[in-house]
Amino acid sequence: MKQPAVHPPTFTVPEWTTFDLKGRTLAEDDRQLVARLDGVGSRLSVDKMWDGLRITTRSWVGVIRFHGFELQVVPKLVGDNLGLVELIDYAAGLDALDRHPAVRTLKGSGTCLFDLLALLLVEACERVVRNGLLSDYCEVEEEIAVVRGRLLVQKQLLKRFGRIDRLECRYDEYLTDIVENRILLAALSVCANRVGHPAVAMRVRRVLAIFSEVCDLPGLNLRLARSSLVYNRMNEHYREPHELAWLILDGLGIEDIFAAGSQRCFAFLLNMNRLFERFIIRWLRQMLAGSEFRVIPPRRDRTILWNAELARPYASVIPDLLIESTCQPGWYLPVDAKYKLYDQRNIATGDIYQTFLYAYAYGEKHPALPTAFVLYPASSPGGGQVLLHVRRSGGATSAQLRAIPVHIPTALAEARLGRAGSVSTGLVDLVKKAFAAGTPQQGRQGCGAATAK
């Protein structure tokens, strides 16, 4: 009689935490996995103790499945796994949860983050299948009995000299084995052997079988596919499942995608720093829509740090985002998003130096004090702000930095409802005050009139 599957024990731990796990050891595969996690971006560290393991989590959340146990790293400042999925859904511009009530039914069943995202992916893939899989003309080279397309004379002479029973030809074939479908096949393949929820696993395997029949993985270059794929009216309906696929593939790591499907240990971790930055960009764009300000997303600027001797750029500067006044072109307010526990400790001096550089570099045209914002997640609503002045040795102020807490669940709820609340209104007022500080009264009135018109 077949024995039921035995699930390893699961331990839940918040991010930015150090805790001891008594009586646990690591197998050889586990140690290799930990070495990779600790070496790439310091996602997680595991130290061997005499009576167990000491695990240190950082700003990466997700699930790590070892041979003997499973570790779920949950965010402190977002909520449970469903809250994190809602943040991902909004930051990525998917708005998929409004159409997927099945995700919410899994909230209380102990489902991990990976299973929730796999469910969103499989439902998006099911919609693609219902609407019809995309096909396109692909160039095919093969040996066939009659000439089709173009005869490859050189290849025919080298491989089949003097024979005409099989001909080397190149022709175009209308196939479903295209990059749009292969990306989804790659994501479904890695989900199939890693999903823990039985119902989700069954749906993943069913959809995987469909995509396995229409396309193949060998030869797929995911990095090239990601950089070269362009969406148009023909493949626009693939955008949402592709966003979910990239999220899953990034969380697993590109090097782990084509690993053996039978391996028992794996890690799926999301970078909360990057996710928080994407959330802030979309949130500010929504909050400032229709105003006299526009949000400029991250862009590489090589004009700030300059090598004077060689007369060429020294290094690039990439602020998280810039807010520009459309009434006063060239006036910028740099904003840096830091996913750190700054409502529990002082702002790191390194972040202060970085933000001051942004304020000074982009505040040249502002007649008032150069200003920059630091936005960080708050553990509770109504957190206090911190206003820092960078002063010269004589006491005069050179720039000011304003650290502003953002309670993510409240801000996300306001964004979902589409109307300003306490969090968004307070931040928009601070943006207006930062620009108004250097604007003459007549200029402010003229700008307001122009905007109203």
C-alpha positions as CSV (number, residue, x, y, z in Angstrom):
1,M,0.0,0.0,0.0
2,K,1.3,3.4,-0.9
3,Q,2.4,5.5,2.1
4,P,1.2,9.1,2.3
5,A,3.8,11.7,1.7
6,V,5.4,13.0,4.9
7,H,5.9,16.8,4.8
8,P,8.9,18.1,6.7
9,P,8.3,20.4,9.6
10,T,8.0,24.1,8.7
11,F,9.5,27.0,10.7
12,T,8.3,30.5,10.1
13,V,10.7,33.4,10.9
14,P,10.5,37.1,10.1
15,E,13.1,38.9,8.0
16,W,16.0,40.8,9.7
17,T,16.1,38.2,12.5
18,T,18.6,35.8,14.0
19,F,17.3,32.7,15.7
20,D,18.6,29.3,16.8
21,L,17.2,26.0,15.5
22,K,17.9,23.3,18.0
23,G,18.7,19.7,16.9
24,R,18.9,20.4,13.2
25,T,21.8,19.6,10.8
26,L,22.4,20.2,7.1
27,A,23.0,17.6,4.4
28,E,25.5,18.1,1.7
29,D,23.0,19.5,-0.7
30,D,21.8,21.8,2.0
31,R,25.3,23.2,2.6
32,Q,25.7,23.9,-1.1
33,L,22.4,25.7,-1.2
34,V,23.4,27.8,1.9
35,A,26.8,28.7,0.4
36,R,25.1,30.0,-2.8
37,L,22.5,32.0,-0.8
38,D,25.1,33.5,1.5
39,G,27.5,34.3,-1.4
40,V,25.0,35.9,-3.8
41,G,23.6,39.1,-2.3
42,S,23.9,37.7,1.3
43,R,20.3,36.5,1.1
44,L,20.6,34.2,4.1
45,S,23.3,32.8,6.4
46,V,23.3,29.5,8.4
47,D,26.0,28.9,11.0
48,K,26.6,25.5,12.5
49,M,26.3,25.4,16.3
50,W,27.2,22.6,18.7
51,D,23.5,22.0,19.4
52,G,21.9,23.0,16.1
53,L,21.9,25.8,13.6
54,R,21.9,29.6,13.8
55,I,20.0,31.2,11.0
56,T,20.2,34.9,10.1
57,T,17.6,36.4,7.7
58,R,17.9,39.6,5.9
59,S,15.7,41.6,3.5
60,W,14.9,38.5,1.4
61,V,11.6,36.7,2.0
62,G,10.3,33.4,0.7
63,V,10.8,29.7,1.3
64,I,13.9,27.6,1.7
65,R,13.3,23.9,1.6
66,F,16.0,21.7,3.1
67,H,16.1,18.0,3.3
68,G,14.9,17.8,6.9
69,F,12.8,20.9,7.3
70,E,11.3,23.9,5.5
71,L,12.0,27.6,6.4
72,Q,9.6,30.3,5.5
73,V,10.9,33.9,5.8
74,V,8.0,36.3,6.1
75,P,8.1,40.1,5.9
76,K,7.7,42.2,9.1
77,L,6.3,45.3,7.4
78,V,3.8,44.0,4.8
79,G,1.7,41.4,6.5
80,D,1.3,37.7,5.9
81,N,2.0,35.9,2.6
82,L,-1.2,37.2,1.1
83,G,-0.3,40.8,2.0
84,L,3.0,40.3,0.3
85,V,1.3,38.9,-2.8
86,E,-1.0,41.9,-2.9
87,L,2.1,44.1,-2.8
88,I,3.7,42.2,-5.6
89,D,0.5,42.4,-7.6
90,Y,0.3,46.2,-7.2
91,A,4.1,46.9,-7.7
92,A,4.2,44.8,-10.9
93,G,1.1,46.5,-12.3
94,L,-0.7,43.2,-12.6
95,D,-3.9,43.9,-10.6
96,A,-4.5,40.1,-10.9
97,L,-5.9,39.5,-7.4
98,D,-9.1,41.3,-8.1
99,R,-9.8,38.4,-10.6
100,H,-8.5,35.5,-8.6
101,P,-10.6,34.8,-5.4
102,A,-9.0,31.4,-5.3
103,V,-5.8,32.9,-3.9
104,R,-7.6,34.3,-0.9
105,T,-9.1,30.9,0.0
106,L,-5.5,29.6,0.5
107,K,-4.7,32.2,3.1
108,G,-5.5,30.2,6.2
109,S,-4.2,26.8,4.9
110,G,-0.6,27.4,5.6
111,T,0.3,27.9,2.0
112,C,3.7,29.4,1.4
113,L,4.5,32.3,-0.8
114,F,5.8,30.2,-3.6
115,D,2.5,28.2,-3.8
116,L,0.5,31.5,-4.0
117,L,2.6,32.8,-6.8
118,A,2.5,29.5,-8.6
119,L,-1.3,29.6,-8.4
120,L,-1.4,33.1,-9.9
121,L,0.9,31.9,-12.7
122,V,-1.1,28.8,-13.5
123,E,-4.4,30.8,-13.6
124,A,-2.8,33.3,-16.0
125,C,-1.5,30.5,-18.2
126,E,-4.9,28.9,-18.2
127,R,-6.4,32.2,-19.6
128,V,-3.7,32.2,-22.3
129,V,-4.7,28.6,-23.3
130,R,-8.4,29.5,-23.4
131,N,-7.7,32.5,-25.6
132,G,-5.5,30.5,-27.9
133,L,-1.8,29.9,-27.8
134,L,0.3,32.3,-29.9
135,S,2.0,30.9,-33.0
136,D,4.6,32.4,-35.3
137,Y,6.8,31.6,-38.3
138,C,10.0,29.9,-37.2
139,E,13.0,29.0,-39.3
140,V,13.5,25.2,-39.4
141,E,16.4,23.2,-40.8
142,E,16.0,19.5,-41.3
143,E,16.4,16.5,-43.7
144,I,13.3,15.9,-45.8
145,A,12.4,13.8,-48.8
146,V,11.5,16.7,-51.1
147,V,12.7,20.2,-51.5
148,R,10.9,22.7,-49.2
149,G,12.0,26.3,-48.9
150,R,15.7,26.7,-49.6
151,L,18.1,23.8,-50.4
152,L,21.2,24.1,-48.3
153,V,23.7,23.1,-51.0
154,Q,26.9,23.3,-48.8
155,K,25.4,21.3,-46.0
156,Q,24.0,18.7,-48.5
157,L,27.4,18.3,-50.1
158,L,29.2,17.9,-46.7
159,K,26.7,15.5,-45.1
160,R,25.0,13.7,-48.0
161,F,27.3,13.9,-51.0
162,G,26.0,12.0,-54.0
163,R,22.7,11.2,-52.3
164,I,19.3,12.6,-53.0
165,D,17.0,10.5,-50.9
166,R,17.2,13.1,-48.1
167,L,17.6,16.8,-48.7
168,E,19.0,19.4,-46.3
169,C,16.4,22.3,-46.4
170,R,15.6,25.5,-44.6
171,Y,12.1,26.7,-44.5
172,D,9.6,28.7,-42.4
173,E,7.0,26.8,-40.3
174,Y,4.1,28.2,-38.4
175,L,4.7,26.8,-34.9
176,T,3.8,27.3,-31.3
177,D,7.4,26.6,-30.3
178,I,8.1,30.3,-29.8
179,V,9.7,32.3,-27.0
180,E,6.5,33.6,-25.5
181,N,5.3,30.0,-24.8
182,R,8.8,28.7,-23.8
183,I,9.1,31.3,-21.0
184,L,5.9,30.0,-19.5
185,L,7.0,26.4,-20.0
186,A,10.3,27.2,-18.1
187,A,8.3,28.7,-15.1
188,L,5.8,25.9,-15.0
189,S,8.6,23.3,-15.1
190,V,10.3,24.7,-12.0
191,C,7.0,25.0,-10.2
192,A,5.9,21.4,-10.9
193,N,8.4,19.8,-8.5
194,R,8.5,22.5,-5.9
195,V,4.8,23.4,-5.1
196,G,3.7,22.0,-1.8
197,H,-0.1,22.5,-1.9
198,P,-1.7,19.4,-3.5
199,A,-4.5,21.3,-5.4
200,V,-2.0,23.9,-6.8
201,A,0.4,21.1,-7.8
202,M,-2.3,19.3,-9.7
203,R,-3.2,22.4,-11.7
204,V,0.4,23.2,-12.4
205,R,1.0,19.7,-13.8
206,R,-2.1,19.9,-15.9
207,V,-1.1,23.1,-17.6
208,L,2.5,22.0,-17.8
209,A,1.4,19.0,-19.9
210,I,-0.3,21.4,-22.3
211,F,2.7,23.6,-22.8
212,S,5.1,20.6,-23.0
213,E,3.2,19.5,-26.1
214,V,3.5,22.8,-28.0
215,C,7.0,23.9,-27.2
216,D,10.4,22.7,-25.9
217,L,13.0,24.1,-23.5
218,P,16.3,23.1,-25.0
219,G,18.1,26.1,-26.5
220,L,16.1,28.6,-24.6
221,N,18.3,31.5,-23.4
222,L,16.2,33.2,-20.7
223,R,18.4,36.3,-20.4
224,L,18.3,36.9,-24.1
225,A,14.6,36.3,-24.2
226,R,14.0,38.8,-21.5
227,S,16.0,41.5,-23.1
228,S,14.7,41.0,-26.6
229,L,11.0,40.3,-26.1
230,V,8.8,43.2,-27.3
231,Y,5.1,43.3,-26.7
232,N,2.5,44.3,-29.3
233,R,-1.2,43.7,-29.9
234,M,-0.5,40.1,-30.8
235,N,1.3,39.0,-27.6
236,E,0.1,41.7,-25.1
237,H,-2.1,39.0,-23.3
238,Y,1.2,37.3,-22.4
239,R,2.5,40.2,-20.4
240,E,0.9,39.3,-17.1
241,P,1.9,35.6,-17.1
242,H,5.4,36.6,-18.2
243,E,5.6,39.0,-15.2
244,L,4.7,36.2,-12.9
245,A,7.1,33.8,-14.6
246,W,10.0,36.2,-14.3
247,L,9.1,36.8,-10.6
248,I,9.3,33.0,-10.0
249,L,12.4,32.5,-12.1
250,D,14.2,35.4,-10.5
251,G,13.3,34.2,-7.0
252,L,14.7,30.8,-7.7
253,G,17.8,32.1,-9.5
254,I,18.6,31.7,-13.2
255,E,21.2,29.1,-12.4
256,D,18.6,26.9,-10.8
257,I,16.1,26.8,-13.5
258,F,17.4,23.8,-15.5
259,A,18.6,21.9,-12.5
260,A,17.4,18.3,-12.0
261,G,13.7,18.3,-11.1
262,S,14.2,15.6,-8.5
263,Q,16.3,17.7,-6.2
264,R,14.7,18.0,-2.8
265,C,16.1,21.3,-1.6
266,F,15.6,24.6,-3.2
267,A,15.3,28.3,-2.3
268,F,12.8,30.9,-3.5
269,L,13.6,34.3,-2.2
270,L,12.4,37.7,-3.2
271,N,14.4,40.9,-2.8
272,M,12.2,43.2,-0.7
273,N,14.5,46.2,-1.5
274,R,13.7,46.0,-5.2
275,L,10.0,45.3,-4.5
276,F,9.7,48.2,-2.2
277,E,11.3,50.5,-4.8
278,R,8.9,49.3,-7.5
279,F,6.0,49.9,-5.2
280,I,7.1,53.4,-4.3
281,I,7.5,54.4,-8.0
282,R,4.0,53.2,-9.0
283,W,2.4,54.5,-5.8
284,L,3.9,58.0,-6.3
285,R,2.9,58.0,-9.9
286,Q,-0.7,57.3,-8.9
287,M,-0.7,59.8,-6.1
288,L,0.8,62.6,-8.2
289,A,-1.3,61.9,-11.3
290,G,-3.0,65.1,-12.6
291,S,-0.8,67.4,-10.5
292,E,2.0,69.7,-11.6
293,F,4.6,67.0,-10.8
294,R,5.8,63.9,-12.7
295,V,7.8,60.9,-11.5
296,I,10.9,60.0,-13.4
297,P,11.9,56.3,-12.9
298,P,15.4,55.1,-12.2
299,R,17.9,56.1,-14.9
300,R,21.7,56.0,-15.1
301,D,23.3,59.4,-14.9
302,R,27.0,59.6,-15.8
303,T,27.3,63.4,-15.6
304,I,27.4,63.7,-11.8
305,L,30.7,62.0,-10.8
306,W,33.3,63.2,-13.3
307,N,37.0,62.4,-13.7
308,A,38.4,65.9,-14.2
309,E,41.9,64.8,-15.3
310,L,40.6,62.4,-18.0
311,A,37.5,64.5,-18.9
312,R,35.2,61.6,-18.8
313,P,32.6,60.1,-16.5
314,Y,34.0,58.4,-13.4
315,A,31.0,56.4,-12.3
316,S,27.2,56.2,-12.7
317,V,24.6,57.6,-10.3
318,I,21.2,56.0,-10.2
319,P,18.7,57.6,-7.9
320,D,15.6,55.5,-7.2
321,L,13.4,58.1,-8.7
322,L,13.1,61.9,-9.3
323,I,10.1,64.1,-9.0
324,E,10.1,67.0,-11.4
325,S,8.0,70.1,-11.4
326,T,6.4,70.6,-14.8
327,C,5.9,74.3,-14.0
328,Q,9.6,74.7,-13.4
329,P,11.5,72.3,-15.7
330,G,14.8,71.3,-14.3
331,W,13.7,71.4,-10.7
332,Y,14.1,67.9,-9.2
333,L,13.3,66.3,-5.9
334,P,15.4,63.1,-5.5
335,V,13.6,60.3,-3.6
336,D,15.4,57.2,-2.3
337,A,13.5,54.1,-1.2
338,K,15.2,52.1,1.6
339,Y,13.6,48.9,2.8
340,K,15.2,49.1,6.2
341,L,13.9,49.2,9.8
342,Y,14.5,52.9,10.2
343,D,11.6,53.4,12.6
344,Q,13.6,51.3,15.1
345,R,17.1,52.7,14.6
346,N,18.9,55.7,13.2
347,I,19.4,56.1,9.5
348,A,22.7,54.6,8.4
349,T,25.4,57.2,7.6
350,G,26.0,55.6,4.2
351,D,22.4,56.2,3.2
352,I,22.7,59.8,4.5
353,Y,25.8,60.4,2.4
354,Q,24.2,58.9,-0.7
355,T,21.0,60.9,-0.3
356,F,22.9,64.1,0.3
357,L,24.8,63.5,-2.9
358,Y,21.5,63.3,-4.8
359,A,20.1,66.4,-3.1
360,Y,23.2,68.4,-3.9
361,A,23.6,67.1,-7.5
362,Y,20.0,67.5,-8.5
363,G,19.2,70.6,-6.5
364,E,21.4,73.0,-8.4
365,K,18.5,74.8,-10.2
366,H,16.4,75.0,-7.1
367,P,16.7,78.5,-5.5
368,A,16.0,77.2,-2.0
369,L,17.8,74.6,0.0
370,P,18.7,71.4,-1.9
371,T,16.3,68.7,-0.6
372,A,16.0,64.9,-0.9
373,F,13.5,62.4,0.6
374,V,14.2,59.0,2.0
375,L,11.2,56.7,2.1
376,Y,11.2,53.7,4.4
377,P,8.6,51.2,5.5
378,A,6.9,51.8,8.9
379,S,5.9,49.1,11.3
380,S,2.7,51.0,12.3
381,P,0.6,53.9,10.9
382,G,1.4,57.5,12.0
383,G,5.2,57.1,12.4
384,G,7.2,60.3,12.9
385,Q,9.4,61.9,10.3
386,V,13.0,62.8,10.7
387,L,14.4,66.1,9.2
388,L,18.2,66.2,8.9
389,H,20.3,69.2,7.9
390,V,23.7,68.8,6.4
391,R,25.7,71.7,7.8
392,R,29.0,73.3,6.9
393,S,31.7,73.6,9.6
394,G,30.6,77.2,10.1
395,G,27.0,76.3,10.9
396,A,25.3,77.1,7.6
397,T,23.0,74.5,6.2
398,S,24.0,73.0,2.8
399,A,21.1,70.6,2.2
400,Q,18.3,68.9,4.0
401,L,17.2,65.3,4.0
402,R,13.7,64.3,5.1
403,A,13.1,60.7,6.2
404,I,9.5,59.7,5.8
405,P,7.9,56.5,7.0
406,V,5.4,54.7,4.8
407,H,3.0,52.2,6.3
408,I,2.8,49.8,3.4
409,P,-0.6,48.1,4.2
410,T,-2.3,51.5,4.6
411,A,-0.7,53.0,1.5
412,L,-1.6,49.9,-0.5
413,A,-5.2,50.1,0.7
414,E,-5.4,53.7,-0.4
415,A,-3.9,52.9,-3.8
416,R,-6.4,50.1,-4.3
417,L,-9.3,52.3,-3.5
418,G,-8.0,55.0,-5.8
419,R,-8.3,57.9,-3.4
420,A,-5.9,59.7,-1.2
421,G,-5.7,59.0,2.5
422,S,-3.6,60.0,5.5
423,V,-0.4,58.4,4.1
424,S,-0.6,59.6,0.5
425,T,-2.0,63.0,1.4
426,G,0.8,63.7,3.8
427,L,3.5,62.7,1.4
428,V,2.0,64.8,-1.5
429,D,1.8,67.8,0.8
430,L,5.5,67.4,1.6
431,V,6.4,67.2,-2.1
432,K,4.5,70.4,-2.7
433,K,6.2,72.2,0.2
434,A,9.6,71.1,-1.0
435,F,9.0,72.7,-4.4
436,A,7.1,75.7,-3.0
437,A,10.0,76.6,-0.7
438,G,12.0,78.0,-3.6
439,T,9.1,79.3,-5.8
440,P,8.0,83.0,-5.7
441,Q,4.4,83.5,-4.8
442,Q,3.6,84.8,-8.3
443,G,5.2,81.8,-9.8
444,R,3.1,79.4,-7.6
445,Q,-0.1,81.2,-8.6
446,G,0.8,81.1,-12.3
447,C,1.7,77.4,-12.1
448,G,-1.6,76.6,-10.4
449,A,-3.5,78.6,-13.1
450,A,-1.7,76.8,-15.8
451,T,-2.4,73.4,-14.3
452,A,-6.1,74.2,-13.8
453,K,-6.4,75.3,-17.4
